[in-house]
Amino acid sequence: MSRSNLRASFAACAARTYPDLHPQTGRRCVTSQSPRKSLKLVSPRGFCAGVERAISIVDRMLDLVEGPLYVRKEIVHNRAVVDDFTSRGVVFVDELDEVPAGATVVFSAHGVSPAVRADADARGLRVVDATCPLVTKVHKQVVGQANRGRHIVLIGHAGHDEVEGTMGEAPDSIDLVTSEDDARTLTVPAGKDVYYVTQTTLSVDETHGIVQELQARIPDLQGPAKSDICYATQNRQDGVKRLVADGIDHLLVVGSPNSSNSRRLCEVAEKAGVPAQLVGGPDDLDLDELCQKVNIGLTAGASAPEHLVQSIVACFRGRGWDVEDVVVMEEDVRFELPPEVRGVSSP
C-alpha cells in the first residue's frame, strides 16, 4: 500500500473512531456541549399546617360519622383533594340549606361568618370547625377592633371564602380593599379610627403596596403588630424568590386555579420577569415544550398534595433531567385538632 493510500486509510479509520476530528488538521474539534437540564425543587412547599389540620379533620370524621359527612365549600382549594374526599363519600355543599337537619357538617379551612354559624344552629346541625387558626386570629382582630369603635379595612380578594367569612364578623364596620387603586379612592367614616387586616393568602409585596397607599391617605392607620400573611404563604413566596435568584428560566406551581396562594406564587415569579405556569398535575405539562428550557423551578401552593409534585418530578427524571433540592428553611408548625377528633387515627 502506498504512503498516500496508507495515510488515507488511517484517516478513514480515525474519522470513524473520532467523528469530531478536523478533516485537514487531524485534531479533535472543540464543540460546546448542551448544558445539563435542572429541575429545582424548592422547600418548603405544599401543605401548610392549617391545610393538614383541615384534611385530617375530614379524614377522622369519616370514621366517626354514620351516613354522609357534609363539608361546606371546598375543605381546601385543591381539586385533587376534593375529588379524593368525594370518592370516599364526602358531600360538598355550597350552602347549609343543602344539608339535612341533624346531619354533621365540617366548616372549611377558610372560615365562616357568624351568620353561617347561626344558620347551622337553627338547622340543628352538628358542626365540626376546620377553620385555620390563623384565619380565626384575623376574625378575632376584626371583632375586637369593631368593639372598640374602629372602622376596619380588610385587604383581600372579593368573593374569596376567607374574605366573606371575615367581613361577616362586622359587616357594618368593614370595607374591602382589593388593590392600590381601591386604597387611593377609599372613603372611611369621619372621626373614626381605622384598623386594617389582611387575607392570609395574599402576596406579601402586593399587601405592602396597598398598606402604603392606605397610610398615605390615613396617617393614623393602625394594624396588627405582625403581618396577617400566613407563615406558609410568606415562606413559599420566599422560596420562589430564591428560585428566581438562582436563575430559573421557568416556574411550575402545583395548585388549582381557585387557590389564592398558588396564584400569588405565579405572580411573584412573573413580577421578577420569570414565566410561571399553574398546573394541577402531570397531565397539564407540555414536556416537549418545557424540555426546551434549561433551569425550571418547581413549587406547590399550600393546598397542593405532595404526590402531585412527585409525579411531576418523575416526568422530568424520565426525560433525563437532574433534580436539585433547594431548601430555603424548615417548617415545624403544627395546629391542635378540635376535641371532636382527638384520639381518632387518621387513615
C-alpha positions as CSV (number, residue, x, y, z in Angstrom):
1,M,0.0,0.0,0.0
2,S,1.4,3.4,-1.0
3,R,2.1,6.0,1.6
4,S,-0.7,8.2,0.4
5,N,-3.1,5.3,0.5
6,L,-1.9,4.3,4.0
7,R,-2.5,7.9,5.2
8,A,-6.0,7.8,3.7
9,S,-6.7,4.5,5.4
10,F,-5.6,5.8,8.8
11,A,-7.6,9.0,8.2
12,A,-10.8,7.0,7.4
13,C,-10.3,4.8,10.4
14,A,-9.8,7.8,12.7
15,A,-12.8,9.5,11.2
16,R,-15.0,6.5,12.1
17,T,-13.5,6.3,15.6
18,Y,-13.4,10.1,16.3
19,P,-16.1,11.7,14.2
20,D,-15.2,15.2,15.6
21,L,-11.7,15.2,14.0
22,H,-11.0,18.2,11.8
23,P,-10.6,16.8,8.2
24,Q,-7.4,18.9,7.5
25,T,-5.6,19.3,10.8
26,G,-6.5,15.9,12.2
27,R,-7.1,17.5,15.6
28,R,-10.4,16.9,17.5
29,C,-12.8,19.7,17.2
30,V,-13.8,21.5,20.4
31,T,-17.6,21.8,20.5
32,S,-19.9,23.2,23.2
33,Q,-22.0,20.6,24.9
34,S,-25.6,21.1,25.8
35,P,-25.8,22.2,29.5
36,R,-27.3,19.8,32.0
37,K,-31.0,20.5,32.5
38,S,-32.0,21.0,36.1
39,L,-35.3,20.9,37.9
40,K,-35.0,22.9,41.1
41,L,-37.4,21.6,43.7
42,V,-37.9,24.2,46.5
43,S,-38.8,23.6,50.1
44,P,-40.9,24.4,51.9
45,R,-43.8,23.8,49.5
46,G,-47.2,22.2,49.6
47,F,-49.4,21.6,52.6
48,C,-49.3,24.1,55.4
49,A,-50.3,23.3,59.0
50,G,-53.8,24.7,58.5
51,V,-54.4,22.5,55.4
52,E,-53.0,19.4,57.1
53,R,-55.3,20.1,60.1
54,A,-58.4,20.5,57.9
55,I,-57.7,17.4,55.8
56,S,-57.0,15.4,59.0
57,I,-60.3,16.5,60.5
58,V,-62.3,15.3,57.5
59,D,-60.3,12.0,57.4
60,R,-61.1,11.3,61.0
61,M,-64.7,12.4,60.8
62,L,-65.3,9.9,58.0
63,D,-64.6,7.1,60.6
64,L,-66.9,8.7,63.2
65,V,-70.0,9.6,61.2
66,E,-72.6,7.2,60.2
67,G,-74.1,8.3,56.9
68,P,-72.9,11.1,54.7
69,L,-70.4,13.7,56.0
70,Y,-71.0,17.1,54.7
71,V,-68.5,19.9,54.1
72,R,-69.5,23.5,53.4
73,K,-67.5,24.7,50.4
74,E,-64.2,23.0,49.4
75,I,-62.3,21.9,52.5
76,V,-59.2,23.4,50.9
77,H,-58.9,24.9,47.5
78,N,-57.5,21.9,45.6
79,R,-59.3,19.8,43.1
80,A,-57.4,16.6,43.7
81,V,-58.1,16.8,47.5
82,V,-61.8,17.5,46.9
83,D,-62.1,14.7,44.3
84,D,-60.4,12.2,46.7
85,F,-62.8,13.0,49.5
86,T,-65.8,12.9,47.2
87,S,-64.8,9.4,46.1
88,R,-64.8,8.4,49.8
89,G,-68.3,9.6,50.4
90,V,-67.9,13.3,51.5
91,V,-70.6,15.5,50.2
92,F,-69.5,19.1,49.5
93,V,-72.2,21.8,49.5
94,D,-72.2,25.5,48.8
95,E,-74.8,26.4,51.5
96,L,-76.2,24.8,54.6
97,D,-79.8,24.5,53.2
98,E,-78.3,21.5,51.2
99,V,-77.5,19.7,54.5
100,P,-80.3,17.6,56.1
101,A,-81.4,18.6,59.6
102,G,-79.4,16.9,62.3
103,A,-76.5,15.9,59.9
104,T,-72.8,16.6,60.6
105,V,-71.1,19.4,58.6
106,V,-67.5,20.5,58.6
107,F,-66.6,24.1,58.0
108,S,-63.7,24.6,55.6
109,A,-60.3,25.9,56.5
110,H,-61.2,29.3,55.1
111,G,-63.7,30.1,57.9
112,V,-67.3,31.2,58.0
113,S,-69.2,34.2,59.2
114,P,-71.3,34.3,62.4
115,A,-74.4,34.3,60.2
116,V,-73.4,30.8,58.9
117,R,-72.8,29.6,62.4
118,A,-76.2,30.8,63.5
119,D,-77.8,29.1,60.5
120,A,-76.2,25.8,61.4
121,D,-77.5,26.1,65.0
122,A,-81.0,26.9,63.7
123,R,-80.9,23.8,61.5
124,G,-79.8,21.6,64.3
125,L,-76.6,20.6,62.5
126,R,-73.6,19.1,64.3
127,V,-70.7,21.3,63.4
128,V,-67.0,20.5,63.3
129,D,-64.9,23.6,62.7
130,A,-61.8,23.1,60.4
131,T,-61.1,26.9,60.2
132,C,-57.4,27.5,60.1
133,P,-56.3,29.0,63.4
134,L,-54.5,31.9,61.6
135,V,-57.8,32.8,59.9
136,T,-59.5,32.6,63.3
137,K,-56.9,35.1,64.6
138,V,-58.0,37.6,61.9
139,H,-61.6,37.1,62.8
140,K,-60.9,37.9,66.4
141,Q,-58.9,41.0,65.5
142,V,-61.9,42.3,63.5
143,V,-64.4,41.6,66.3
144,G,-62.1,43.2,68.9
145,Q,-61.4,46.4,66.8
146,A,-65.0,46.8,65.9
147,N,-66.0,46.6,69.5
148,R,-63.6,49.4,70.2
149,G,-65.4,51.6,67.8
150,R,-62.9,51.4,65.0
151,H,-63.6,51.1,61.3
152,I,-62.0,48.0,59.7
153,V,-60.3,47.8,56.3
154,L,-59.8,44.3,55.0
155,I,-57.2,43.8,52.3
156,G,-58.2,40.8,50.2
157,H,-59.9,39.4,47.1
158,A,-63.6,39.8,46.6
159,G,-65.5,36.6,46.6
160,H,-62.8,34.5,48.3
161,D,-64.3,32.2,51.0
162,E,-61.9,33.6,53.7
163,V,-62.8,37.2,52.9
164,E,-66.6,36.5,53.1
165,G,-66.2,34.9,56.5
166,T,-64.0,37.7,57.8
167,M,-66.3,40.5,56.6
168,G,-69.2,38.8,58.2
169,E,-67.7,39.4,61.6
170,A,-68.5,43.1,61.5
171,P,-70.5,43.8,58.3
172,D,-71.4,47.4,59.3
173,S,-67.9,48.4,60.2
174,I,-65.7,47.0,57.5
175,D,-64.6,47.8,53.9
176,L,-62.9,45.6,51.4
177,V,-59.8,46.9,49.6
178,T,-58.6,44.7,46.7
179,S,-55.9,46.9,45.1
180,E,-53.8,50.0,45.4
181,D,-56.4,51.8,43.3
182,D,-59.1,50.9,45.8
183,A,-56.9,52.2,48.6
184,R,-56.5,55.5,46.8
185,T,-60.3,56.0,46.5
186,L,-61.4,54.6,49.8
187,T,-63.7,56.7,51.9
188,V,-63.9,56.0,55.6
189,P,-66.3,57.3,58.2
190,A,-65.3,60.7,59.5
191,G,-64.0,60.8,63.1
192,K,-63.3,57.1,63.3
193,D,-60.0,55.4,63.9
194,V,-59.2,52.9,61.1
195,Y,-57.6,49.5,61.6
196,Y,-56.5,47.2,58.7
197,V,-56.3,43.4,58.5
198,T,-55.4,41.2,55.5
199,Q,-56.5,38.0,53.9
200,T,-53.9,35.4,55.0
201,T,-53.0,34.1,51.5
202,L,-52.1,37.4,49.7
203,S,-48.8,38.3,48.0
204,V,-46.6,39.9,50.6
205,D,-45.4,42.6,48.1
206,E,-48.9,43.3,47.0
207,T,-50.1,43.8,50.6
208,H,-47.2,46.1,51.3
209,G,-48.1,48.4,48.4
210,I,-51.8,48.6,49.5
211,V,-50.8,49.4,53.1
212,Q,-48.5,52.1,51.9
213,E,-51.3,53.7,49.9
214,L,-53.7,53.5,52.9
215,Q,-51.1,55.1,55.2
216,A,-50.6,57.9,52.7
217,R,-54.3,58.7,53.0
218,I,-54.9,57.8,56.6
219,P,-51.8,58.9,58.6
220,D,-53.2,57.4,61.9
221,L,-53.9,54.0,60.3
222,Q,-53.4,51.1,62.7
223,G,-52.9,47.4,62.1
224,P,-51.6,44.2,63.5
225,A,-48.2,44.2,65.2
226,K,-47.2,41.3,62.8
227,S,-48.5,40.8,59.3
228,D,-51.6,38.6,59.0
229,I,-50.0,37.0,56.0
230,C,-49.7,33.3,56.8
231,Y,-46.2,32.0,57.6
232,A,-46.6,29.4,54.9
233,T,-47.7,31.9,52.3
234,Q,-44.6,34.0,53.2
235,N,-42.3,31.0,53.2
236,R,-43.5,29.8,49.8
237,Q,-43.2,33.2,48.3
238,D,-39.6,33.5,49.7
239,G,-38.9,30.1,48.1
240,V,-40.0,31.4,44.7
241,K,-37.7,34.5,45.1
242,R,-34.9,32.1,45.9
243,L,-35.5,30.1,42.7
244,V,-35.6,33.4,40.7
245,A,-32.3,34.4,42.3
246,D,-30.8,31.0,41.3
247,G,-31.5,31.7,37.7
248,I,-34.5,29.6,36.7
249,D,-36.0,30.4,33.3
250,H,-39.5,29.0,34.1
251,L,-41.6,28.2,37.2
252,L,-44.1,25.5,37.7
253,V,-46.6,25.9,40.5
254,V,-48.7,22.9,41.5
255,G,-52.1,24.1,42.6
256,S,-55.7,24.7,41.5
257,P,-57.0,27.9,39.7
258,N,-59.1,28.8,42.7
259,S,-56.2,28.6,45.1
260,S,-55.3,32.2,46.0
261,N,-51.9,31.4,47.5
262,S,-50.9,29.3,44.4
263,R,-51.8,32.1,42.0
264,R,-49.8,34.5,44.1
265,L,-46.7,32.3,43.7
266,C,-47.0,32.6,39.9
267,E,-47.3,36.4,40.3
268,V,-44.2,36.6,42.4
269,A,-42.2,35.0,39.6
270,E,-43.8,36.9,36.8
271,K,-43.2,40.2,38.6
272,A,-39.5,39.3,38.6
273,G,-39.6,38.5,34.8
274,V,-39.8,34.7,35.0
275,P,-42.6,33.0,33.2
276,A,-44.8,30.9,35.5
277,Q,-47.4,28.2,35.0
278,L,-50.0,26.9,37.3
279,V,-50.5,23.2,36.9
280,G,-52.9,20.7,38.5
281,G,-50.6,17.8,37.9
282,P,-48.5,16.0,35.3
283,D,-51.4,15.9,32.8
284,D,-51.1,19.7,32.4
285,L,-47.4,19.5,31.3
286,D,-46.3,20.0,27.7
287,L,-43.0,18.2,28.3
288,D,-41.7,18.7,24.7
289,E,-42.0,22.4,25.2
290,L,-40.8,22.5,28.7
291,C,-37.7,20.5,27.8
292,Q,-36.6,23.4,25.7
293,K,-35.8,25.1,29.0
294,V,-32.6,24.6,31.0
295,N,-33.5,25.5,34.6
296,I,-37.1,25.0,35.8
297,G,-38.3,25.8,39.3
298,L,-41.0,23.7,40.9
299,T,-43.1,24.5,44.0
300,A,-46.6,23.9,45.2
301,G,-49.3,26.0,46.8
302,A,-50.3,25.4,50.4
303,S,-53.2,23.3,49.5
304,A,-51.5,21.0,46.9
305,P,-50.6,17.4,47.8
306,E,-47.0,16.3,47.6
307,H,-47.9,13.2,45.5
308,L,-48.7,15.6,42.6
309,V,-45.3,17.3,43.0
310,Q,-43.5,13.9,42.9
311,S,-45.4,12.8,39.9
312,I,-44.1,15.9,38.0
313,V,-40.6,15.2,39.3
314,A,-40.8,11.7,37.9
315,C,-41.8,13.1,34.5
316,F,-38.7,15.2,34.3
317,R,-36.4,12.5,35.6
318,G,-37.8,10.3,32.9
319,R,-36.5,12.9,30.4
320,G,-33.0,12.8,31.9
321,W,-33.3,16.0,34.0
322,D,-31.2,16.5,37.1
323,V,-33.4,17.2,40.2
324,E,-31.9,19.6,42.7
325,D,-33.4,20.2,46.2
326,V,-33.4,23.9,47.2
327,V,-34.1,24.2,50.9
328,V,-34.9,27.8,52.0
329,M,-36.0,26.9,55.5
330,E,-37.5,24.2,57.7
331,E,-41.1,24.4,58.9
332,D,-42.3,22.7,62.1
333,V,-45.6,24.4,62.7
334,R,-48.5,22.1,63.9
335,F,-52.0,23.1,64.9
336,E,-54.0,21.2,67.5
337,L,-57.0,19.2,66.3
338,P,-60.5,20.1,67.7
339,P,-61.8,17.9,70.5
340,E,-64.3,16.1,68.3
341,V,-61.5,14.2,66.5
342,R,-58.7,13.9,69.1
343,G,-57.6,10.4,69.7
344,V,-59.0,9.2,66.3
345,S,-56.4,7.8,64.0
346,S,-56.1,9.4,60.5
347,P,-56.2,6.9,57.6
